[in-house]
Amino acid sequence: MPEDRPVRLELPLEEAEAVHAALEDLIETGTPNPNLHHTQRILAWRILAAKTGTGLTARLAELARRAGTLEQYETARDDELGPILDGLESAENRDP
């Protein structure tokens, strides 16, 4: 069986978010693992595609739904929202 065969999962949003949080904890506290980080990014993209909302969340969710791959989503996100996201993530806008 080829290792690149896709596996399709369907999880309730709440369970997917719990798995995402667990992966994030492993990434932050464990041994660096590029495969784990990539898996976490894919899961974050698909969680976002399942969400609804308003404002920035709605825009990111729409970009996630339109993208066929993680890379397409990240490129679209960076192209359309990069300056906004950079501003939100800057040290000046973080709580002390």
C-alpha positions, -999 to 999 in steps of 0.1 A, spaced: 0 0 0 15 33 -10 22 57 19 8 87 0 -27 72 -2 -51 97 14 -71 88 45 -104 106 49 -118 113 83 -150 128 95 -150 142 130 -174 165 148 -159 200 150 -154 198 187 -134 165 185 -113 179 156 -105 210 177 -95 187 207 -71 167 184 -57 200 170 -51 213 206 -33 180 215 -11 182 184 -3 218 192 7 208 228 30 180 214 46 204 190 52 230 217 65 206 244 79 176 225 107 168 201 104 187 169 87 166 143 80 181 108 54 155 100 35 163 132 36 201 124 23 195 88 -5 173 101 -15 200 126 -15 226 98 -38 204 77 -62 198 106 -63 236 113 -71 243 77 -100 217 76 -113 229 110 -114 265 97 -132 253 65 -159 238 87 -165 270 107 -188 299 101 -186 333 116 -183 370 107 -155 393 100 -120 379 98 -131 344 108 -156 343 80 -131 354 55 -105 329 66 -132 301 66 -142 310 30 -105 309 18 -102 275 35 -133 261 18 -122 273 -16 -87 259 -14 -81 224 -27 -48 219 -7 -32 232 24 -6 250 2 -34 268 -18 -51 279 14 -19 292 29 -10 311 -3 -45 326 -6 -45 335 31 -11 352 29 -20 370 -3 -53 384 9 -48 387 46 -11 387 52 -8 424 62 -38 421 86 -26 389 102 10 403 105 -5 433 123 -25 411 147 5 389 154 30 417 160 45 420 195 29 455 198 -6 439 197 0 411 222 -10 412 259 19 416 283 
